[in-house]
C-alpha cells in the first residue's frame, strides 16, 4: 500500500512531506508493535511510499540510463535501515538453495566480502556488490532504498566515475531526495517507538543478521543487534537533531 503525502503536505514542501511520512510510519509501528508482521508492514510501507512518491516527482524528467544488466554503480557502499537489512537477510535464507542450483552461492559471496564501514562511498571504491551476478542484482526485489534512489541519466559518466576518471555522475536529485526523506522519516519513527534506527553498512549488517536466527525477534523487542555495523559518517546525535527539527 502506497503512503503518499497529502496535497497540503506536498504544497508545504519537504518538511511537511517528512512529517506526513513520519506519522504514517509511527502509526504502523504502533499498530503492529510486538507482532510477527510488523517488519513486513513497515518494510512494504517504506518501499511502496518511495515508489509512489518518486513516480509523482519524476514524471517530467528525461529517461534514466539505468537498465537491466548494468551494474556499474553496484560498487559503492550501501547503507540501510534495520528493517531493510532484515528483509534482505530473510530473502537470502529463503532463496539460498534455489540460487545454489544455478551456481550462485549467496551466503558464500557475502562471507567473502569484507564489510567497509570506513569507505568513502565513491564510485572508484571498486568493490563489487556480492549480490551482483553477470550484471544482474540477485536481491533486486528487496534491494534497499539506497539502491532504489541511486539512478543516473548518463551511463558513460557512471563508467568514467567507476574508473576514477570523473568525480561527478548526473544522478537524479529527485530520486535521491525522496529516498532521503522516506528513509529519514522511517528512522525517526523507529527511534520514537524504541526500535533500532541507525544506518548500517549492508554487508556487515547482513553478516550479523544471518548469524542470528532470532534477529527479527530481537529487532521487534528493541535490541540493536546490528550495532557493530553502524555507519557514523553522520552521528546519531546529529541525525536525531535533524529529525526533531523536521518534525517541528
JOBEL-V426358 format. One record per residue. N is the residue number from 0. RES is the residue in one letter. SS is DSSP state (hx for helix, st for strand, lp for the rest). PHI is phi in radians with two decimals (none if undefined). OMEGA is omega in whole degrees, -180 to 180 (NA if undefined). Layout:
[[N;RES;SS;PHI;OMEGA] [N;RES;SS;PHI;OMEGA]]
This chain:
[[0;X;lp;none;179] [1;X;lp;-1.32;178] [2;X;lp;-2.03;-177] [3;X;lp;-1.73;173] [4;X;lp;-1.19;179] [5;X;lp;-1.30;-176] [6;X;hx;-0.97;-180] [7;X;hx;-1.15;179] [8;X;hx;-1.11;179] [9;X;hx;-1.10;-179] [10;X;hx;-1.20;-176] [11;X;hx;-1.44;174] [12;X;lp;1.80;-174] [13;X;hx;-0.99;-178] [14;X;hx;-1.10;179] [15;X;hx;-1.18;176] [16;X;hx;-1.07;178] [17;X;hx;-1.02;-179] [18;X;hx;-1.09;179] [19;X;hx;-1.11;179] [20;X;hx;-1.13;180] [21;X;hx;-1.01;-180] [22;X;hx;-1.10;-180] [23;X;hx;-1.15;177] [24;X;hx;-1.11;179] [25;X;hx;-1.06;179] [26;X;hx;-1.12;179] [27;X;hx;-1.16;179] [28;X;hx;-1.10;179] [29;X;hx;-1.20;-178] [30;X;hx;-1.20;-174] [31;X;lp;-2.05;-179] [32;X;lp;-1.00;178] [33;X;lp;1.41;180] [34;X;lp;-1.77;-180] [35;X;lp;-1.21;-176] [36;X;lp;-1.57;-178] [37;X;hx;-1.01;-178] [38;X;hx;-1.08;180] [39;X;hx;-1.06;-177] [40;X;hx;-1.10;-175] [41;X;hx;-1.26;178] [42;X;hx;-1.14;-180] [43;X;hx;-1.12;179] [44;X;hx;-1.10;-179] [45;X;hx;-1.09;-177] [46;X;hx;-1.25;178] [47;X;hx;-1.13;180] [48;X;hx;-1.12;178] [49;X;hx;-1.05;-175] [50;X;hx;-1.08;-179] [51;X;hx;-1.13;-175] [52;X;hx;-1.28;179] [53;X;hx;-1.22;177] [54;X;hx;-1.11;179] [55;X;hx;-1.18;-174] [56;X;hx;-1.43;-174] [57;X;lp;-2.07;-177] [58;X;lp;-1.03;-175] [59;X;lp;-1.78;-180] [60;X;lp;-1.41;176] [61;X;lp;-1.16;-179] [62;X;lp;-1.06;176] [63;X;lp;-1.39;177] [64;X;lp;-1.48;-177] [65;X;lp;-1.11;-178] [66;X;lp;-2.66;177] [67;X;lp;-1.08;-180] [68;X;lp;1.70;177] [69;X;lp;-1.73;180] [70;X;lp;-1.95;-175] [71;X;lp;-1.00;-176] [72;X;lp;-1.44;-176] [73;X;lp;-1.45;180] [74;X;lp;-2.33;180] [75;X;lp;-1.96;179] [76;X;lp;-1.14;178] [77;X;lp;-1.89;176] [78;X;st;-1.93;-176] [79;X;st;-2.65;174] [80;X;lp;-1.40;-180] [81;X;hx;-1.05;178] [82;X;hx;-1.04;179] [83;X;hx;-1.14;179] [84;X;hx;-1.03;-176] [85;X;hx;-1.17;178] [86;X;hx;-1.25;175] [87;X;hx;-1.14;178] [88;X;hx;-1.07;178] [89;X;hx;-1.10;-180] [90;X;hx;-1.11;179] [91;X;hx;-1.07;179] [92;X;hx;-1.05;-176] [93;X;hx;-1.25;-172] [94;X;hx;-1.78;-173] [95;X;hx;-0.97;-177] [96;X;hx;-1.12;179] [97;X;hx;-1.10;179] [98;X;hx;-1.19;179] [99;X;hx;-1.06;-179] [100;X;lp;-1.15;178] [101;X;lp;-1.92;173] [102;X;lp;1.48;-180] [103;X;lp;-2.04;-179] [104;X;lp;-1.72;-175] [105;X;hx;-1.08;179] [106;X;hx;-1.03;-180] [107;X;hx;-1.19;177] [108;X;hx;-1.05;-180] [109;X;hx;-1.14;-179] [110;X;hx;-1.08;-178] [111;X;lp;-1.46;-178] [112;X;lp;-1.79;-180] [113;X;lp;-1.33;173] [114;X;lp;-1.16;-175] [115;X;lp;-2.41;-179] [116;X;lp;-1.11;-178] [117;X;lp;-1.75;-175] [118;X;lp;-1.27;-176] [119;X;lp;-1.52;-178] [120;X;lp;1.38;-178] [121;X;lp;-1.45;178] [122;X;hx;-1.13;-177] [123;X;hx;-1.41;-178] [124;X;hx;-0.99;171] [125;X;lp;1.54;179] [126;X;lp;-1.54;-179] [127;X;lp;-1.28;178] [128;X;lp;-1.04;-179] [129;X;lp;-1.16;-178] [130;X;lp;-1.77;177] [131;X;st;-1.78;180] [132;X;st;-2.21;-178] [133;X;lp;0.92;178] [134;X;lp;1.41;-177] [135;X;st;-1.92;176] [136;X;st;-1.38;-176] [137;X;lp;-1.49;173] [138;X;lp;-1.99;-173] [139;X;hx;-0.90;-178] [140;X;hx;-1.08;-177] [141;X;hx;-2.08;-180] [142;X;lp;-1.03;-176] [143;X;lp;-1.18;178] [144;X;hx;-1.03;-180] [145;X;hx;-1.04;178] [146;X;hx;-1.28;-179] [147;X;hx;-1.14;-176] [148;X;lp;-1.61;-179] [149;X;lp;-1.87;-179] [150;X;lp;-2.30;-173] [151;X;st;-2.24;176] [152;X;lp;-1.72;-173] [153;X;lp;-2.55;-178] [154;X;hx;-1.16;-180] [155;X;hx;-1.08;179] [156;X;hx;-1.16;177] [157;X;hx;-1.11;179] [158;X;hx;-1.10;179] [159;X;hx;-1.09;179] [160;X;hx;-1.15;179] [161;X;hx;-1.07;-179] [162;X;lp;-1.51;178] [163;X;lp;1.35;-178] [164;X;lp;-1.68;179] [165;X;lp;-2.59;-180] [166;X;lp;-1.74;-175] [167;X;lp;-2.08;175] [168;X;lp;-2.16;-179] [169;X;lp;-1.28;180] [170;X;st;-1.45;178] [171;X;lp;-1.44;178] [172;X;hx;-1.18;178] [173;X;hx;-1.14;176] [174;X;hx;-1.06;-177] [175;X;hx;-1.12;-178] [176;X;hx;-1.18;179] [177;X;hx;-1.08;178] [178;X;hx;-1.04;-179] [179;X;hx;-1.11;-179] [180;X;hx;-1.21;179] [181;X;hx;-1.14;-180] [182;X;hx;-1.12;179] [183;X;hx;-1.12;179] [184;X;hx;-1.12;176] [185;X;hx;-1.11;178] [186;X;hx;-1.01;-178] [187;X;hx;-1.08;179] [188;X;hx;-1.18;176] [189;X;hx;-1.06;180] [190;X;hx;-1.06;-177] [191;X;hx;-1.20;-179] [192;X;lp;-1.82;173] [193;X;lp;1.41;178] [194;X;lp;-1.93;177] [195;X;lp;-1.05;-170] [196;X;lp;-2.28;-178] [197;X;lp;-1.33;170] [198;X;lp;-1.86;-173] [199;X;st;-2.22;170] [200;X;st;-1.13;-173] [201;X;hx;-1.02;-177] [202;X;hx;-1.10;-180] [203;X;hx;-1.10;-179] [204;X;hx;-1.19;179] [205;X;hx;-1.14;178] [206;X;hx;-1.06;179] [207;X;hx;-1.17;-177] [208;X;hx;-1.10;-179] [209;X;hx;-1.24;178] [210;X;hx;-1.46;-178] [211;X;lp;-2.04;178] [212;X;lp;-1.02;-178] [213;X;lp;-1.71;-174] [214;X;hx;-1.01;-178] [215;X;hx;-1.16;179] [216;X;hx;-1.14;179] [217;X;hx;-1.12;177] [218;X;hx;-1.07;180] [219;X;hx;-1.07;-180] [220;X;lp;-1.51;177] [221;X;lp;1.67;-180] [222;X;lp;-1.44;177] [223;X;lp;-1.81;-179] [224;X;lp;-1.28;-177] [225;X;lp;-1.59;-175] [226;X;hx;-0.85;-179] [227;X;hx;-1.09;-178] [228;X;hx;-1.80;-179] [229;X;st;-1.09;174] [230;X;lp;-1.71;-175] [231;X;lp;-2.08;174] [232;X;lp;-0.98;170] [233;X;lp;-2.08;-176] [234;X;lp;-1.13;178] [235;X;hx;-1.12;178] [236;X;hx;-1.10;179] [237;X;hx;-1.18;177] [238;X;hx;-1.08;-179] [239;X;hx;-1.07;179] [240;X;hx;-1.11;179] [241;X;hx;-1.13;180] [242;X;hx;-1.08;-179] [243;X;hx;-1.12;179] [244;X;hx;-1.19;179] [245;X;hx;-1.17;178] [246;X;hx;-1.19;173] [247;X;lp;1.21;NA]]
